[in-house]
Amino acid sequence: MAREVIYTETLHQALLATIRGGATERDACEAAGIAWSTWSEWKRRVRGGDRFHPGIAALVEDVPQAAAIRNAALTRKLAKLAEKDYRAAVWLLERDAKRKDHSLQIKLTQAQIELARLKSAAGGVDQH
């Protein structure tokens, strides 16, 4: 049986600092003594609109910004390295291209879902 996690402001700040320092969400949770399944459940509930604990809701909402701060710091370091080593610049360019491709793929999928919804609403769903 999993032990209950007691939310504190110290836990909140420690988790965010660990993520800002370079850890993944999973590693930060492990370091803070939060089971990944518990963290996943908290995120699911908060994103679903359940404000079951205001501190936990705030923590879930603060994590993406902490991850963005971490990523920005790493990008700055890579950009500095790219001045001396072309491989860092190549990696940055490849990463940006993958992000753009992923973003476009998400938009295409959303458009396909919307098209299917509209066809279904109009009664013209293709039969395969």
Backbone as ProteinMPNN parsed JSONL, in Angstrom:
{"seq_chain_A": "MAREVIYTETLHQALLATIRGGATERDACEAAGIAWSTWSEWKRRVRGGDRFHPGIAALVEDVPQAAAIRNAALTRKLAKLAEKDYRAAVWLLERDAKRKDHSLQIKLTQAQIELARLKSAAGGVDQH", "coords_chain_A": {"N_chain_A": [[0.848, -1.183, 0.0], [0.583, 2.181, -0.885], [2.225, 5.01, 0.56], [0.746, 7.922, 2.009], [1.054, 11.104, 0.526], [2.057, 14.062, 1.927], [1.182, 17.265, 1.307], [3.218, 20.105, 1.19], [4.433, 23.473, 1.304], [7.162, 23.483, 1.137], [7.689, 21.025, -0.133], [6.504, 21.625, -2.582], [8.132, 23.782, -3.561], [10.601, 22.459, -3.625], [10.195, 20.419, -5.525], [9.736, 21.946, -7.85], [12.205, 23.319, -7.997], [13.95, 21.199, -8.415], [13.14, 20.324, -10.94], [13.628, 22.668, -12.44], [16.345, 22.607, -12.199], [17.135, 20.625, -13.912], [16.068, 18.052, -13.842], [13.784, 15.458, -14.886], [10.159, 15.315, -14.819], [9.384, 12.856, -13.72], [11.734, 11.985, -12.37], [12.013, 14.105, -10.549], [9.697, 13.8, -9.032], [10.199, 11.295, -7.898], [12.443, 11.924, -6.336], [11.217, 13.609, -4.535], [9.601, 11.911, -3.197], [7.14, 11.239, -4.226], [4.95, 9.067, -5.707], [4.948, 8.049, -9.12], [2.495, 7.29, -10.196], [0.756, 8.544, -8.463], [1.378, 11.245, -8.962], [0.608, 11.373, -11.67], [-2.125, 10.917, -11.42], [-2.857, 13.179, -9.912], [-2.311, 15.189, -11.817], [-4.131, 14.469, -13.836], [-6.578, 14.839, -12.517], [-6.487, 17.589, -11.781], [-6.222, 18.843, -14.302], [-8.626, 18.094, -15.29], [-10.303, 19.772, -13.998], [-10.814, 19.394, -11.307], [-10.418, 20.692, -8.23], [-9.229, 19.525, -5.893], [-7.278, 19.894, -3.968], [-5.884, 22.882, -3.156], [-3.123, 23.545, -3.053], [-1.826, 21.386, -4.333], [-3.038, 21.606, -6.819], [-1.975, 24.059, -7.633], [0.722, 23.359, -7.755], [0.75, 21.414, -9.827], [0.04, 23.101, -11.906], [2.233, 24.806, -11.929], [4.43, 23.311, -12.736], [4.825, 23.003, -15.642], [5.893, 25.553, -16.318], [8.257, 25.557, -14.83], [9.606, 23.501, -16.138], [9.867, 24.688, -18.642], [11.581, 26.792, -18.008], [13.851, 25.322, -17.31], [14.371, 24.126, -19.841], [14.87, 26.402, -21.388], [17.203, 27.349, -20.184], [18.963, 25.229, -20.74], [18.95, 25.393, -23.52], [20.161, 27.882, -23.892], [22.729, 27.255, -22.95], [23.486, 25.342, -24.866], [23.429, 26.928, -27.166], [25.547, 28.623, -26.629], [27.626, 26.757, -26.615], [27.472, 26.075, -29.28], [28.79, 28.075, -30.574], [31.39, 27.282, -30.56], [31.418, 24.63, -31.302], [30.134, 23.016, -33.978], [28.372, 20.881, -33.866], [26.608, 21.178, -31.735], [25.043, 23.284, -32.656], [23.863, 22.07, -34.885], [22.366, 20.107, -33.611], [20.536, 21.717, -32.192], [19.142, 22.904, -34.34], [18.008, 20.617, -35.528], [16.355, 19.774, -33.419], [14.536, 21.914, -33.26], [13.324, 21.669, -35.774], [12.066, 19.174, -35.497], [10.236, 19.816, -33.486], [8.597, 21.648, -34.851], [7.587, 19.968, -36.86], [6.169, 18.174, -35.262], [4.273, 19.879, -34.141], [2.859, 20.624, -36.44], [1.85, 18.111, -37.149], [0.119, 17.634, -35.028], [-1.773, 19.672, -35.476], [-2.771, 18.821, -37.975], [-3.937, 16.355, -37.263], [-5.896, 17.281, -35.474], [-7.487, 18.724, -37.282], [-8.351, 16.631, -38.925], [-9.885, 15.168, -37.111], [-11.877, 17.054, -36.549], [-13.026, 17.266, -39.099], [-14.044, 14.656, -39.403], [-15.893, 14.719, -37.323], [-17.665, 16.688, -38.246], [-18.581, 15.46, -40.614], [-19.854, 13.253, -39.516], [-21.862, 14.515, -38.044], [-23.302, 15.548, -40.13], [-24.271, 13.293, -41.221], [-22.877, 11.933, -43.129], [-20.812, 9.968, -42.917], [-18.02, 8.228, -44.041], [-18.137, 4.894, -45.182], [-16.269, 2.031, -44.541]], "CA_chain_A": [[0.0, 0.0, 0.0], [1.382, 3.404, -1.013], [2.062, 5.94, 1.671], [0.101, 9.178, 1.629], [1.959, 12.231, 0.374], [1.573, 15.255, 2.609], [1.582, 18.454, 0.561], [3.725, 21.266, 1.922], [5.056, 24.476, 0.432], [8.545, 23.03, 0.959], [7.615, 20.003, -1.186], [6.172, 22.364, -3.803], [9.311, 24.502, -4.026], [11.665, 21.488, -3.898], [9.883, 19.759, -6.791], [9.976, 22.917, -8.926], [13.649, 23.582, -8.077], [14.574, 20.014, -9.005], [12.837, 20.364, -12.376], [14.397, 23.785, -13.011], [17.747, 22.212, -12.179], [17.439, 19.699, -14.998], [15.425, 16.743, -13.699], [12.485, 15.219, -15.512], [9.067, 15.254, -13.839], [9.422, 11.556, -13.049], [12.846, 11.989, -11.42], [11.714, 15.071, -9.492], [8.698, 13.174, -8.158], [10.877, 10.246, -7.125], [13.281, 12.595, -5.336], [10.339, 14.211, -3.53], [8.826, 10.859, -2.53], [5.805, 11.157, -4.815], [4.862, 7.99, -6.693], [4.572, 8.534, -10.447], [1.051, 7.07, -10.367], [0.09, 9.612, -7.696], [1.565, 12.484, -9.728], [-0.227, 11.279, -12.875], [-3.513, 11.087, -10.978], [-3.035, 14.597, -9.572], [-2.371, 15.966, -13.065], [-5.399, 14.156, -14.51], [-7.673, 15.467, -11.785], [-6.392, 19.054, -11.873], [-6.527, 19.231, -15.687], [-10.053, 17.851, -15.479], [-11.062, 20.799, -13.286], [-11.01, 19.029, -9.905], [-9.525, 21.46, -7.351], [-9.332, 18.759, -4.657], [-6.338, 20.473, -3.004], [-5.371, 24.067, -3.843], [-1.671, 23.502, -3.172], [-1.484, 20.415, -5.37], [-3.468, 22.198, -8.092], [-0.983, 25.08, -7.985], [1.949, 22.651, -8.117], [0.551, 20.845, -11.166], [0.034, 24.21, -12.868], [3.553, 25.449, -11.938], [5.462, 22.433, -13.298], [5.215, 23.314, -17.028], [6.757, 26.731, -16.357], [9.575, 25.14, -14.331], [10.229, 22.738, -17.226], [10.225, 25.655, -19.687], [12.77, 27.494, -17.513], [14.944, 24.365, -17.482], [14.657, 23.984, -21.264], [15.468, 27.651, -21.867], [18.585, 27.39, -19.688], [19.737, 24.263, -21.521], [19.084, 25.926, -24.879], [21.196, 28.921, -23.82], [24.029, 26.582, -22.848], [23.791, 24.752, -26.165], [23.724, 28.012, -28.111], [26.914, 29.065, -26.317], [28.508, 25.706, -27.116], [27.416, 26.073, -30.747], [29.772, 29.039, -31.07], [32.684, 26.602, -30.653], [31.265, 23.279, -31.855], [28.996, 23.031, -34.891], [27.426, 19.799, -33.554], [25.564, 21.728, -30.86], [24.147, 24.061, -33.519], [23.102, 21.105, -35.687], [21.378, 19.492, -32.73], [19.486, 22.713, -31.944], [18.337, 23.022, -35.556], [17.217, 19.39, -35.659], [15.315, 19.784, -32.385], [13.507, 22.87, -33.665], [12.598, 21.091, -36.91], [11.19, 18.129, -34.96], [9.127, 20.482, -32.783], [7.684, 22.192, -35.861], [6.91, 18.826, -37.468], [5.222, 17.655, -34.278], [3.195, 20.856, -34.052], [2.051, 20.488, -37.655], [1.156, 16.833, -37.076], [-0.995, 17.823, -34.089], [-2.79, 20.47, -36.172], [-3.386, 17.971, -38.994], [-4.796, 15.401, -36.566], [-7.067, 18.016, -34.984], [-8.326, 19.031, -38.441], [-8.979, 15.379, -39.35], [-10.916, 14.867, -36.112], [-12.976, 17.995, -36.774], [-13.678, 16.872, -40.346], [-14.824, 13.451, -39.114], [-17.034, 15.128, -36.497], [-18.623, 17.38, -39.114], [-19.185, 14.455, -41.504], [-20.753, 12.453, -38.699], [-23.019, 15.353, -37.729], [-24.079, 15.715, -41.36], [-24.768, 11.99, -41.627], [-22.133, 11.473, -44.289], [-19.586, 9.292, -42.538], [-17.583, 7.246, -45.018], [-18.17, 3.502, -44.738], [-15.126, 1.258, -45.056]], "C_chain_A": [[0.89, 1.242, 0.0], [1.142, 4.317, 0.184], [1.46, 7.24, 1.157], [1.141, 10.292, 1.57], [1.323, 13.437, 1.04], [2.099, 16.461, 1.836], [2.075, 19.519, 1.532], [4.291, 22.244, 0.896], [6.517, 24.098, 0.167], [8.617, 21.975, -0.148], [7.405, 20.671, -2.542], [7.436, 23.004, -4.388], [10.453, 23.549, -4.378], [11.436, 20.796, -5.238], [10.17, 20.695, -7.956], [11.466, 23.184, -9.101], [14.375, 22.405, -8.729], [14.342, 19.983, -10.51], [13.62, 21.487, -13.05], [15.875, 23.431, -13.115], [18.116, 21.182, -13.225], [16.755, 18.356, -14.926], [14.129, 16.665, -14.507], [11.417, 15.235, -14.418], [9.154, 13.969, -13.031], [10.537, 11.526, -11.996], [12.598, 12.941, -10.256], [10.694, 14.494, -8.508], [9.344, 12.106, -7.281], [11.722, 10.862, -6.018], [12.438, 13.178, -4.202], [9.498, 13.177, -2.785], [7.398, 10.744, -3.017], [5.813, 10.05, -5.864], [4.401, 8.569, -8.031], [3.073, 8.379, -10.673], [0.257, 8.135, -9.615], [0.171, 10.921, -8.464], [0.671, 12.487, -10.962], [-1.699, 11.488, -12.536], [-3.791, 12.544, -10.614], [-3.179, 15.423, -10.841], [-3.704, 15.737, -13.772], [-6.558, 14.877, -13.831], [-7.661, 16.984, -11.936], [-6.747, 19.518, -13.286], [-7.981, 19.002, -16.037], [-10.934, 18.84, -14.717], [-11.312, 20.511, -11.823], [-9.975, 19.762, -9.05], [-9.541, 20.823, -5.961], [-8.381, 19.253, -3.57], [-5.691, 21.674, -3.684], [-3.85, 24.069, -4.022], [-1.22, 22.559, -4.271], [-1.883, 20.949, -6.735], [-2.449, 23.243, -8.557], [0.32, 24.426, -8.427], [1.847, 22.083, -9.536], [0.615, 21.949, -12.22], [1.4, 24.895, -12.975], [4.625, 24.618, -12.644], [5.796, 22.754, -14.763], [6.12, 24.538, -17.143], [8.161, 26.372, -15.866], [10.322, 24.356, -15.413], [10.664, 23.668, -18.355], [11.476, 26.442, -19.284], [13.994, 26.597, -17.677], [15.347, 24.272, -18.955], [15.309, 25.232, -21.841], [16.925, 27.748, -21.422], [19.469, 26.424, -20.47], [19.958, 24.754, -22.948], [20.143, 27.022, -24.915], [22.594, 28.301, -23.763], [24.437, 25.97, -24.19], [24.14, 25.817, -27.195], [25.138, 28.532, -27.887], [27.921, 28.036, -26.831], [28.577, 25.711, -28.647], [28.386, 27.08, -31.351], [31.132, 28.375, -31.287], [32.592, 25.247, -31.35], [29.987, 23.226, -32.689], [27.957, 21.974, -34.54], [26.305, 20.276, -32.634], [24.565, 22.525, -31.683], [23.277, 23.132, -34.355], [22.009, 20.477, -34.835], [20.225, 20.448, -32.454], [18.573, 22.849, -33.155], [17.452, 21.795, -35.751], [16.069, 19.356, -34.655], [14.181, 20.724, -32.771], [12.677, 22.328, -34.824], [11.631, 20.01, -36.438], [9.995, 18.739, -34.241], [8.112, 21.032, -33.776], [6.9, 21.07, -36.525], [5.84, 18.279, -36.539], [4.018, 18.581, -34.166], [2.272, 20.763, -35.262], [1.256, 19.188, -37.646], [-0.048, 16.93, -36.131], [-2.117, 18.601, -34.767], [-3.504, 19.654, -37.229], [-4.347, 16.982, -38.347], [-6.049, 16.079, -36.037], [-8.02, 18.339, -36.126], [-9.038, 17.777, -38.927], [-10.091, 14.97, -38.392], [-12.127, 15.769, -36.329], [-13.741, 17.644, -38.046], [-14.551, 15.643, -40.121], [-16.052, 13.791, -38.283], [-18.094, 15.803, -37.345], [-19.317, 16.414, -40.06], [-20.215, 13.632, -40.743], [-22.026, 13.233, -38.382], [-23.926, 15.539, -38.955], [-24.632, 14.398, -41.876], [-24.025, 11.419, -42.809], [-20.823, 10.804, -43.947], [-19.262, 8.239, -43.584], [-17.641, 5.845, -44.414], [-17.003, 2.748, -45.358], [-15.38, -0.199, -44.865]], "O_chain_A": [[1.832, 1.341, 0.786], [0.045, 4.393, 0.738], [1.651, 7.606, -0.003], [1.997, 10.409, 2.447], [0.18, 13.789, 0.746], [3.309, 16.657, 1.722], [1.443, 19.799, 2.552], [4.585, 21.87, -0.24], [7.042, 24.369, -0.913], [9.504, 22.026, -1.001], [8.055, 20.318, -3.526], [7.767, 22.795, -5.555], [11.196, 23.802, -5.327], [12.38, 20.605, -6.005], [10.781, 20.287, -8.944], [11.948, 23.268, -10.231], [15.308, 22.601, -9.507], [15.25, 19.651, -11.271], [14.21, 21.284, -14.111], [16.572, 23.902, -14.014], [19.297, 20.889, -13.409], [16.852, 17.576, -15.874], [13.476, 17.675, -14.77], [11.737, 15.175, -13.231], [9.017, 13.985, -11.808], [10.313, 11.093, -10.866], [12.93, 12.631, -9.112], [10.818, 14.678, -7.297], [9.074, 12.021, -6.083], [11.718, 10.375, -4.887], [12.882, 13.237, -3.056], [8.769, 13.518, -1.854], [6.538, 10.217, -2.312], [6.603, 10.096, -6.807], [3.564, 9.471, -8.067], [2.447, 9.249, -11.279], [-0.795, 8.575, -10.081], [-0.826, 11.628, -8.609], [0.042, 13.501, -11.267], [-2.427, 12.153, -13.272], [-4.839, 13.083, -10.968], [-4.072, 16.266, -10.934], [-4.333, 16.682, -14.248], [-7.415, 15.455, -14.498], [-8.699, 17.595, -12.189], [-7.494, 20.483, -13.449], [-8.516, 19.623, -16.955], [-12.161, 18.761, -14.779], [-11.963, 21.309, -11.149], [-8.782, 19.475, -9.142], [-9.829, 21.493, -4.969], [-8.642, 19.056, -2.383], [-5.011, 21.505, -4.696], [-3.349, 24.548, -5.039], [-0.331, 22.893, -5.054], [-1.151, 20.768, -7.709], [-2.105, 23.298, -9.738], [0.954, 24.89, -9.374], [2.758, 22.256, -10.345], [1.178, 21.755, -13.297], [1.7, 25.504, -14.002], [5.626, 25.168, -13.104], [6.979, 22.775, -15.103], [7.022, 24.559, -17.98], [9.149, 26.839, -16.432], [11.529, 24.526, -15.585], [11.716, 23.458, -18.96], [12.33, 26.724, -20.124], [15.046, 27.049, -18.128], [16.533, 24.333, -19.278], [16.2, 25.137, -22.685], [17.784, 28.179, -22.191], [20.598, 26.763, -20.824], [21.031, 24.553, -23.518], [20.935, 27.091, -25.855], [23.519, 28.759, -24.435], [25.594, 26.069, -24.599], [25.047, 25.627, -28.005], [25.847, 28.845, -28.844], [28.945, 28.397, -27.412], [29.612, 25.391, -29.232], [28.765, 26.953, -32.516], [31.932, 28.841, -32.098], [33.573, 24.771, -31.921], [28.887, 23.376, -32.157], [26.783, 22.136, -34.871], [25.17, 19.816, -32.754], [23.362, 22.451, -31.433], [22.082, 23.381, -34.516], [20.87, 20.331, -35.278], [19.063, 20.042, -32.478], [17.353, 22.903, -33.004], [16.278, 21.923, -36.098], [14.952, 18.96, -34.989], [13.007, 20.381, -32.63], [11.459, 22.508, -34.853], [10.502, 19.933, -36.922], [8.873, 18.247, -34.364], [6.905, 20.901, -33.571], [5.693, 21.192, -36.734], [4.734, 17.959, -36.974], [2.877, 18.121, -34.105], [1.05, 20.816, -35.124], [0.108, 19.164, -38.089], [-1.108, 16.37, -36.411], [-3.285, 18.233, -34.648], [-4.721, 19.771, -37.377], [-5.46, 16.793, -38.839], [-7.144, 15.524, -36.135], [-9.236, 18.24, -35.961], [-10.208, 17.842, -39.305], [-11.132, 14.477, -38.827], [-13.267, 15.306, -36.297], [-14.97, 17.717, -38.07], [-15.683, 15.596, -40.601], [-17.127, 13.23, -38.498], [-19.284, 15.53, -37.191], [-20.52, 16.534, -40.288], [-21.301, 13.348, -41.248], [-23.129, 12.689, -38.442], [-25.144, 15.667, -38.833], [-25.377, 14.377, -42.856], [-24.519, 10.486, -43.441], [-19.817, 11.042, -44.615], [-20.125, 7.449, -43.969], [-17.241, 5.64, -43.268], [-16.78, 2.823, -46.566], [-14.543, -1.025, -45.229]]}, "name": "protein", "num_of_chains": 1, "seq": "MAREVIYTETLHQALLATIRGGATERDACEAAGIAWSTWSEWKRRVRGGDRFHPGIAALVEDVPQAAAIRNAALTRKLAKLAEKDYRAAVWLLERDAKRKDHSLQIKLTQAQIELARLKSAAGGVDQH"}
